[in-house]
Amino acid sequence: MGFPLSVQWLVLYLLLLQLSLANLCLGSRKLAALYQPPPMVAKYHNGLLLDGDLRVSILWYGKFTPAQKSIVSDFLLSLTPQQTQQQSPSSVPSAAKWWSTVQVYLQKAGKQQTRVVLASQLDDESCSMGKLLKRDQITELAQKLSSRTGAGELALVLTAQDVAVEGFCVSGCGTHGSVGQQAYIWVGNSASQCPGQCAWPLHQPIYGPQSAPLGAPNGDVGVDGMVINVASLLAGTVTNPFGDGYTVGAAGAPTDVASACTGSFGKGSCPGYAGELLVDSGTGASYNAEGLNGRKYLLPALFDPTTSQCSPVA
């Protein structure tokens, strides 16, 4: 027994509709495949850069152990080591090699190379402003540090793991800014607050695939994570201290030389994967650069102005 003519027409209509939708989806995929977003480029806005000797003053706000302090200070001293501090030849990239990408920006702008120097360190273990800070209090701490005798051109405010700062974890792991012609950086220790966000890939991420965390290069997830953020913000501060230096990306959404490569640490990196890294045979820790005093560090990729690509150190 055959189907009524009206039913046959309905079947034919539905079949044609399905074919039309399939062709529409196929066409959309073809168009999407043909679209290539414009490449990112680094643009210099002719403003001041932090070139020459850059004396850094550190404020340790809250409790930090001597071992934690040395991890950070050794990193800073590893960027432009003195002749007497030069590391022995090694096949492993150095922190100084990582910093050489920042030096390319200075060279392209016709500036002097930047040499990082430790000017002074100040402890505020008692947390003079309390353990719950507003962002403007970070600025105030930086101003106080900068006003001290012998202070450097850059104030680095580091808050301990039990100090909560407005916006920490929610809107970032640190920041850089300026008050007048005085530049500053703030970074928090995320060990007990949000290591999955501010110490990744040394801790499991707070969302996405829960792959095993990598071993911390110096055995301290919180402070090794701080080094990642200090490195990123230091590169951004030197190349764009007052908002009119170098930016990367579209004019409507500019970023700095490290933020353009967030989450990339080695070759082949992609969202959720840090990339190919070196592994310490003794501790199992992951790293991509060596520093002074036998230090090992995990340093973020930087946007290379010569290739217009994110460039990991190793």
Contacts in CASP RR format, 6 or more apart in sequence:
PFRMAT RR
TARGET T0000
AUTHOR 0000-0000-0000
METHOD contacts of the structure
MODEL  1
MGFPLSVQWLVLYLLLLQLSLANLCLGSRKLAALYQPPPMVAKYHNGLLL
DGDLRVSILWYGKFTPAQKSIVSDFLLSLTPQQTQQQSPSSVPSAAKWWS
TVQVYLQKAGKQQTRVVLASQLDDESCSMGKLLKRDQITELAQKLSSRTG
AGELALVLTAQDVAVEGFCVSGCGTHGSVGQQAYIWVGNSASQCPGQCAW
PLHQPIYGPQSAPLGAPNGDVGVDGMVINVASLLAGTVTNPFGDGYTVGA
AGAPTDVASACTGSFGKGSCPGYAGELLVDSGTGASYNAEGLNGRKYLLP
ALFDPTTSQCSPVA
3 11 0 8 1.000
38 250 0 8 1.000
39 308 0 8 1.000
40 248 0 8 1.000
40 249 0 8 1.000
40 260 0 8 1.000
40 303 0 8 1.000
40 308 0 8 1.000
41 248 0 8 1.000
41 249 0 8 1.000
41 308 0 8 1.000
42 105 0 8 1.000
42 246 0 8 1.000
42 247 0 8 1.000
42 248 0 8 1.000
42 257 0 8 1.000
42 303 0 8 1.000
42 305 0 8 1.000
42 308 0 8 1.000
43 246 0 8 1.000
43 247 0 8 1.000
43 248 0 8 1.000
43 249 0 8 1.000
44 105 0 8 1.000
44 108 0 8 1.000
44 109 0 8 1.000
44 245 0 8 1.000
44 246 0 8 1.000
45 243 0 8 1.000
45 244 0 8 1.000
45 245 0 8 1.000
45 246 0 8 1.000
45 247 0 8 1.000
46 244 0 8 1.000
46 245 0 8 1.000
47 242 0 8 1.000
47 243 0 8 1.000
47 244 0 8 1.000
47 245 0 8 1.000
48 181 0 8 1.000
48 241 0 8 1.000
48 242 0 8 1.000
48 244 0 8 1.000
48 245 0 8 1.000
49 105 0 8 1.000
49 106 0 8 1.000
49 109 0 8 1.000
49 111 0 8 1.000
49 114 0 8 1.000
49 238 0 8 1.000
49 239 0 8 1.000
49 240 0 8 1.000
49 241 0 8 1.000
49 245 0 8 1.000
49 246 0 8 1.000
50 114 0 8 1.000
50 153 0 8 1.000
50 154 0 8 1.000
50 183 0 8 1.000
50 237 0 8 1.000
50 238 0 8 1.000
50 241 0 8 1.000
51 106 0 8 1.000
51 111 0 8 1.000
51 112 0 8 1.000
51 113 0 8 1.000
51 114 0 8 1.000
51 238 0 8 1.000
52 111 0 8 1.000
52 112 0 8 1.000
52 113 0 8 1.000
52 114 0 8 1.000
52 115 0 8 1.000
53 115 0 8 1.000
53 117 0 8 1.000
54 114 0 8 1.000
54 115 0 8 1.000
54 116 0 8 1.000
54 117 0 8 1.000
54 153 0 8 1.000
54 154 0 8 1.000
54 238 0 8 1.000
55 117 0 8 1.000
55 118 0 8 1.000
55 119 0 8 1.000
55 151 0 8 1.000
55 152 0 8 1.000
55 153 0 8 1.000
55 154 0 8 1.000
56 76 0 8 1.000
56 116 0 8 1.000
56 117 0 8 1.000
56 118 0 8 1.000
56 119 0 8 1.000
56 152 0 8 1.000
56 153 0 8 1.000
56 154 0 8 1.000
56 155 0 8 1.000
56 156 0 8 1.000
57 119 0 8 1.000
57 120 0 8 1.000
57 121 0 8 1.000
57 122 0 8 1.000
57 145 0 8 1.000
57 146 0 8 1.000
57 148 0 8 1.000
57 150 0 8 1.000
57 151 0 8 1.000
57 152 0 8 1.000
57 154 0 8 1.000
57 155 0 8 1.000
57 156 0 8 1.000
58 72 0 8 1.000
58 73 0 8 1.000
58 118 0 8 1.000
58 120 0 8 1.000
58 121 0 8 1.000
58 122 0 8 1.000
58 156 0 8 1.000
58 158 0 8 1.000
59 121 0 8 1.000
59 122 0 8 1.000
59 124 0 8 1.000
59 141 0 8 1.000
59 142 0 8 1.000
59 145 0 8 1.000
59 155 0 8 1.000
59 156 0 8 1.000
59 157 0 8 1.000
59 158 0 8 1.000
60 69 0 8 1.000
60 121 0 8 1.000
60 122 0 8 1.000
60 123 0 8 1.000
60 124 0 8 1.000
60 125 0 8 1.000
60 158 0 8 1.000
60 160 0 8 1.000
61 124 0 8 1.000
61 127 0 8 1.000
61 141 0 8 1.000
61 157 0 8 1.000
61 158 0 8 1.000
61 159 0 8 1.000
61 160 0 8 1.000
61 163 0 8 1.000
62 123 0 8 1.000
62 124 0 8 1.000
62 125 0 8 1.000
62 126 0 8 1.000
62 127 0 8 1.000
62 131 0 8 1.000
62 159 0 8 1.000
62 160 0 8 1.000
62 162 0 8 1.000
62 163 0 8 1.000
63 125 0 8 1.000
63 160 0 8 1.000
63 162 0 8 1.000
64 125 0 8 1.000
64 158 0 8 1.000
64 160 0 8 1.000
64 189 0 8 1.000
67 220 0 8 1.000
68 220 0 8 1.000
68 223 0 8 1.000
69 121 0 8 1.000
70 293 0 8 1.000
71 218 0 8 1.000
71 220 0 8 1.000
71 223 0 8 1.000
71 224 0 8 1.000
71 227 0 8 1.000
71 295 0 8 1.000
72 158 0 8 1.000
72 223 0 8 1.000
72 226 0 8 1.000
72 227 0 8 1.000
72 230 0 8 1.000
73 118 0 8 1.000
73 121 0 8 1.000
74 291 0 8 1.000
74 292 0 8 1.000
74 293 0 8 1.000
74 295 0 8 1.000
75 95 0 8 1.000
75 227 0 8 1.000
75 230 0 8 1.000
75 231 0 8 1.000
75 291 0 8 1.000
75 295 0 8 1.000
75 297 0 8 1.000
76 116 0 8 1.000
76 118 0 8 1.000
76 230 0 8 1.000
77 85 0 8 1.000
77 116 0 8 1.000
77 118 0 8 1.000
77 292 0 8 1.000
78 94 0 8 1.000
78 95 0 8 1.000
78 96 0 8 1.000
78 291 0 8 1.000
78 292 0 8 1.000
78 295 0 8 1.000
78 297 0 8 1.000
79 95 0 8 1.000
79 96 0 8 1.000
79 98 0 8 1.000
79 99 0 8 1.000
79 116 0 8 1.000
80 96 0 8 1.000
80 99 0 8 1.000
80 113 0 8 1.000
80 114 0 8 1.000
80 115 0 8 1.000
80 116 0 8 1.000
80 117 0 8 1.000
81 87 0 8 1.000
81 96 0 8 1.000
81 292 0 8 1.000
85 292 0 8 1.000
87 94 0 8 1.000
87 290 0 8 1.000
87 291 0 8 1.000
87 292 0 8 1.000
90 290 0 8 1.000
92 278 0 8 1.000
92 289 0 8 1.000
92 290 0 8 1.000
92 314 0 8 1.000
93 288 0 8 1.000
93 289 0 8 1.000
93 290 0 8 1.000
93 313 0 8 1.000
93 314 0 8 1.000
94 289 0 8 1.000
94 290 0 8 1.000
94 291 0 8 1.000
95 289 0 8 1.000
95 290 0 8 1.000
95 291 0 8 1.000
95 295 0 8 1.000
95 297 0 8 1.000
95 299 0 8 1.000
96 291 0 8 1.000
97 289 0 8 1.000
97 313 0 8 1.000
98 231 0 8 1.000
98 289 0 8 1.000
98 299 0 8 1.000
98 302 0 8 1.000
98 313 0 8 1.000
99 116 0 8 1.000
101 235 0 8 1.000
101 257 0 8 1.000
101 302 0 8 1.000
101 304 0 8 1.000
101 311 0 8 1.000
102 114 0 8 1.000
102 235 0 8 1.000
102 238 0 8 1.000
102 239 0 8 1.000
102 257 0 8 1.000
102 302 0 8 1.000
103 113 0 8 1.000
103 114 0 8 1.000
104 304 0 8 1.000
104 305 0 8 1.000
104 306 0 8 1.000
105 238 0 8 1.000
105 239 0 8 1.000
105 246 0 8 1.000
105 257 0 8 1.000
105 305 0 8 1.000
106 112 0 8 1.000
106 113 0 8 1.000
106 114 0 8 1.000
106 238 0 8 1.000
106 239 0 8 1.000
107 113 0 8 1.000
108 305 0 8 1.000
109 246 0 8 1.000
114 238 0 8 1.000
116 234 0 8 1.000
119 150 0 8 1.000
119 151 0 8 1.000
119 152 0 8 1.000
120 148 0 8 1.000
120 150 0 8 1.000
120 151 0 8 1.000
120 152 0 8 1.000
122 145 0 8 1.000
122 148 0 8 1.000
124 141 0 8 1.000
127 163 0 8 1.000
129 137 0 8 1.000
129 140 0 8 1.000
129 141 0 8 1.000
130 163 0 8 1.000
131 162 0 8 1.000
131 163 0 8 1.000
131 164 0 8 1.000
132 163 0 8 1.000
132 164 0 8 1.000
133 159 0 8 1.000
133 163 0 8 1.000
133 164 0 8 1.000
133 165 0 8 1.000
133 166 0 8 1.000
134 166 0 8 1.000
135 165 0 8 1.000
135 166 0 8 1.000
135 167 0 8 1.000
135 175 0 8 1.000
138 157 0 8 1.000
138 165 0 8 1.000
138 175 0 8 1.000
138 184 0 8 1.000
138 186 0 8 1.000
139 179 0 8 1.000
139 184 0 8 1.000
141 157 0 8 1.000
142 155 0 8 1.000
142 157 0 8 1.000
142 179 0 8 1.000
142 182 0 8 1.000
142 184 0 8 1.000
142 186 0 8 1.000
143 155 0 8 1.000
143 179 0 8 1.000
143 182 0 8 1.000
145 151 0 8 1.000
145 155 0 8 1.000
145 157 0 8 1.000
145 184 0 8 1.000
146 152 0 8 1.000
146 155 0 8 1.000
146 179 0 8 1.000
146 182 0 8 1.000
146 184 0 8 1.000
153 182 0 8 1.000
153 183 0 8 1.000
154 183 0 8 1.000
154 184 0 8 1.000
154 185 0 8 1.000
154 237 0 8 1.000
155 182 0 8 1.000
155 183 0 8 1.000
155 184 0 8 1.000
155 185 0 8 1.000
156 184 0 8 1.000
156 185 0 8 1.000
156 186 0 8 1.000
156 187 0 8 1.000
156 230 0 8 1.000
157 184 0 8 1.000
157 185 0 8 1.000
157 186 0 8 1.000
157 187 0 8 1.000
158 186 0 8 1.000
158 187 0 8 1.000
158 188 0 8 1.000
158 189 0 8 1.000
158 226 0 8 1.000
158 230 0 8 1.000
159 165 0 8 1.000
159 186 0 8 1.000
159 187 0 8 1.000
159 188 0 8 1.000
159 189 0 8 1.000
160 188 0 8 1.000
160 189 0 8 1.000
161 188 0 8 1.000
161 189 0 8 1.000
161 190 0 8 1.000
161 191 0 8 1.000
161 192 0 8 1.000
161 193 0 8 1.000
161 222 0 8 1.000
162 192 0 8 1.000
163 188 0 8 1.000
163 189 0 8 1.000
164 193 0 8 1.000
165 186 0 8 1.000
165 188 0 8 1.000
168 174 0 8 1.000
168 188 0 8 1.000
168 190 0 8 1.000
168 193 0 8 1.000
168 194 0 8 1.000
168 198 0 8 1.000
169 190 0 8 1.000
169 193 0 8 1.000
169 194 0 8 1.000
169 197 0 8 1.000
169 198 0 8 1.000
172 197 0 8 1.000
172 198 0 8 1.000
173 187 0 8 1.000
173 188 0 8 1.000
173 190 0 8 1.000
173 194 0 8 1.000
173 197 0 8 1.000
173 198 0 8 1.000
173 229 0 8 1.000
174 185 0 8 1.000
174 186 0 8 1.000
174 187 0 8 1.000
174 188 0 8 1.000
174 229 0 8 1.000
174 233 0 8 1.000
175 185 0 8 1.000
175 186 0 8 1.000
175 233 0 8 1.000
176 183 0 8 1.000
176 184 0 8 1.000
176 185 0 8 1.000
176 186 0 8 1.000
176 233 0 8 1.000
176 236 0 8 1.000
176 237 0 8 1.000
176 241 0 8 1.000
177 183 0 8 1.000
177 184 0 8 1.000
177 185 0 8 1.000
177 237 0 8 1.000
177 241 0 8 1.000
178 184 0 8 1.000
178 241 0 8 1.000
178 242 0 8 1.000
180 242 0 8 1.000
181 242 0 8 1.000
183 237 0 8 1.000
183 241 0 8 1.000
183 242 0 8 1.000
185 230 0 8 1.000
185 233 0 8 1.000
185 234 0 8 1.000
185 237 0 8 1.000
187 226 0 8 1.000
187 229 0 8 1.000
187 230 0 8 1.000
187 233 0 8 1.000
188 198 0 8 1.000
188 226 0 8 1.000
188 229 0 8 1.000
189 222 0 8 1.000
189 223 0 8 1.000
189 226 0 8 1.000
190 196 0 8 1.000
190 197 0 8 1.000
190 198 0 8 1.000
190 199 0 8 1.000
190 222 0 8 1.000
190 225 0 8 1.000
190 226 0 8 1.000
191 199 0 8 1.000
191 220 0 8 1.000
191 221 0 8 1.000
191 222 0 8 1.000
191 223 0 8 1.000
194 206 0 8 1.000
195 202 0 8 1.000
195 203 0 8 1.000
195 221 0 8 1.000
195 222 0 8 1.000
195 225 0 8 1.000
196 203 0 8 1.000
196 204 0 8 1.000
196 205 0 8 1.000
196 206 0 8 1.000
197 205 0 8 1.000
197 206 0 8 1.000
198 225 0 8 1.000
198 229 0 8 1.000
199 221 0 8 1.000
199 222 0 8 1.000
199 224 0 8 1.000
199 225 0 8 1.000
199 228 0 8 1.000
200 213 0 8 1.000
200 263 0 8 1.000
201 213 0 8 1.000
201 214 0 8 1.000
201 263 0 8 1.000
201 265 0 8 1.000
201 272 0 8 1.000
201 274 0 8 1.000
201 286 0 8 1.000
201 298 0 8 1.000
202 213 0 8 1.000
202 214 0 8 1.000
202 215 0 8 1.000
202 216 0 8 1.000
202 221 0 8 1.000
202 222 0 8 1.000
202 224 0 8 1.000
202 225 0 8 1.000
202 286 0 8 1.000
202 298 0 8 1.000
203 213 0 8 1.000
203 221 0 8 1.000
204 210 0 8 1.000
204 211 0 8 1.000
204 212 0 8 1.000
204 213 0 8 1.000
205 211 0 8 1.000
205 272 0 8 1.000
208 272 0 8 1.000
209 272 0 8 1.000
211 272 0 8 1.000
211 273 0 8 1.000
213 221 0 8 1.000
214 274 0 8 1.000
214 277 0 8 1.000
214 285 0 8 1.000
214 286 0 8 1.000
214 298 0 8 1.000
215 283 0 8 1.000
215 284 0 8 1.000
215 285 0 8 1.000
215 286 0 8 1.000
216 222 0 8 1.000
216 224 0 8 1.000
216 225 0 8 1.000
216 285 0 8 1.000
217 224 0 8 1.000
217 280 0 8 1.000
217 285 0 8 1.000
217 286 0 8 1.000
217 287 0 8 1.000
217 295 0 8 1.000
217 296 0 8 1.000
217 297 0 8 1.000
217 298 0 8 1.000
218 224 0 8 1.000
218 285 0 8 1.000
218 295 0 8 1.000
218 296 0 8 1.000
218 297 0 8 1.000
219 283 0 8 1.000
219 285 0 8 1.000
224 297 0 8 1.000
224 298 0 8 1.000
225 298 0 8 1.000
227 297 0 8 1.000
227 298 0 8 1.000
227 299 0 8 1.000
228 298 0 8 1.000
228 299 0 8 1.000
228 300 0 8 1.000
231 258 0 8 1.000
231 297 0 8 1.000
231 299 0 8 1.000
231 300 0 8 1.000
232 258 0 8 1.000
232 259 0 8 1.000
232 262 0 8 1.000
232 300 0 8 1.000
233 258 0 8 1.000
235 256 0 8 1.000
235 257 0 8 1.000
235 258 0 8 1.000
235 302 0 8 1.000
236 256 0 8 1.000
236 257 0 8 1.000
236 258 0 8 1.000
236 259 0 8 1.000
239 245 0 8 1.000
239 246 0 8 1.000
239 256 0 8 1.000
239 257 0 8 1.000
240 246 0 8 1.000
240 247 0 8 1.000
240 256 0 8 1.000
240 257 0 8 1.000
246 256 0 8 1.000
246 257 0 8 1.000
246 305 0 8 1.000
247 254 0 8 1.000
247 255 0 8 1.000
247 256 0 8 1.000
248 254 0 8 1.000
248 255 0 8 1.000
248 256 0 8 1.000
248 257 0 8 1.000
248 259 0 8 1.000
248 260 0 8 1.000
248 303 0 8 1.000
249 255 0 8 1.000
249 260 0 8 1.000
257 302 0 8 1.000
257 303 0 8 1.000
257 305 0 8 1.000
258 300 0 8 1.000
258 301 0 8 1.000
258 302 0 8 1.000
258 303 0 8 1.000
260 303 0 8 1.000
260 310 0 8 1.000
261 300 0 8 1.000
261 301 0 8 1.000
261 302 0 8 1.000
261 303 0 8 1.000
261 310 0 8 1.000
261 311 0 8 1.000
262 300 0 8 1.000
263 269 0 8 1.000
263 271 0 8 1.000
263 272 0 8 1.000
263 274 0 8 1.000
263 300 0 8 1.000
263 301 0 8 1.000
264 274 0 8 1.000
264 275 0 8 1.000
264 300 0 8 1.000
264 301 0 8 1.000
264 310 0 8 1.000
264 312 0 8 1.000
265 274 0 8 1.000
265 275 0 8 1.000
265 277 0 8 1.000
265 288 0 8 1.000
265 298 0 8 1.000
265 299 0 8 1.000
265 300 0 8 1.000
265 301 0 8 1.000
265 312 0 8 1.000
266 274 0 8 1.000
266 275 0 8 1.000
266 276 0 8 1.000
266 277 0 8 1.000
266 288 0 8 1.000
266 301 0 8 1.000
266 312 0 8 1.000
266 313 0 8 1.000
266 314 0 8 1.000
267 275 0 8 1.000
267 276 0 8 1.000
267 312 0 8 1.000
267 314 0 8 1.000
268 275 0 8 1.000
268 276 0 8 1.000
269 275 0 8 1.000
269 301 0 8 1.000
269 310 0 8 1.000
269 312 0 8 1.000
274 286 0 8 1.000
275 312 0 8 1.000
276 314 0 8 1.000
277 286 0 8 1.000
277 287 0 8 1.000
277 288 0 8 1.000
277 298 0 8 1.000
277 314 0 8 1.000
278 286 0 8 1.000
278 287 0 8 1.000
278 288 0 8 1.000
278 314 0 8 1.000
279 285 0 8 1.000
279 286 0 8 1.000
279 287 0 8 1.000
280 286 0 8 1.000
280 287 0 8 1.000
280 296 0 8 1.000
285 296 0 8 1.000
286 298 0 8 1.000
287 296 0 8 1.000
287 297 0 8 1.000
287 298 0 8 1.000
288 297 0 8 1.000
288 298 0 8 1.000
288 299 0 8 1.000
288 312 0 8 1.000
288 313 0 8 1.000
288 314 0 8 1.000
289 296 0 8 1.000
289 297 0 8 1.000
289 298 0 8 1.000
289 299 0 8 1.000
289 313 0 8 1.000
289 314 0 8 1.000
290 296 0 8 1.000
290 297 0 8 1.000
291 297 0 8 1.000
299 313 0 8 1.000
301 310 0 8 1.000
301 311 0 8 1.000
301 312 0 8 1.000
301 313 0 8 1.000
302 310 0 8 1.000
302 311 0 8 1.000
303 309 0 8 1.000
303 310 0 8 1.000
303 311 0 8 1.000
304 310 0 8 1.000
304 311 0 8 1.000
END
